[in-house]
């Protein structure tokens, strides 16, 4: 008699549940990663647009224009603006909480800077 090959129903169910959970987690995390990338892009565009003699208010106003175009909830008041070697450096740091189920959440700390 030949040996049967394949997967058992219990194995199929287990791996299906694992794959669905990973997919749901990915679908919940992806928007926050996209938002972070947009904030980083807008910060770099703002640093490139403003001159080295711009004030902090000018930089914040320029960032708010970029953020409005990208429909971001992130405000310019959350930016740390400094000057290094005659160039404006924009950095930011924020925490994103993603509810998963019941009282379980995933917390991601995002940091970014236009310096190097």
Secondary structure by P-SEA (a helix, b strand, c coil): ccccccccaaaaaaaaaaaaaaaaaaaaaaaaaaaaaaaaaaaaaaaacccccccaaaaaaaaaaaaaaaccccccccbbbbbcccbbbbbbcbbbbbbccccbbbbbbbbbbccc
